[in-house]
Amino acid sequence: MKKPSSKIREEIARLQDQLRQAETREAERIGRIALKAGLGEIEIDEGELQAAFEELAKRFRGGKGVSTGGKKANGDSRESAQTTPVTSGAAAGGDREA
């Protein structure tokens, strides 16, 4: 039996709400991590910061990242970027979550 359009709309609305909630949780998690790493104190253009996050995502996806047009260094990012160990605790801005 087919679902009536009203039921489908209700289901779409419910799924959109779930998507918004999931995106909010993910954004808060990434935001807390970024603040702990000191990114909140850095003066940087939003496009450059997005490009840096895309490079990071690419690194963790195994080199299969997609760019949205931010500024990037020439060549493979793994060759051009230096790895810096991530510190935690007081050295990274505190040992509590935001």
Helices and strands as residue ranges (DSSP letters): H 5-36, G 39-41, H 46-60, H 77-80, G 89-92
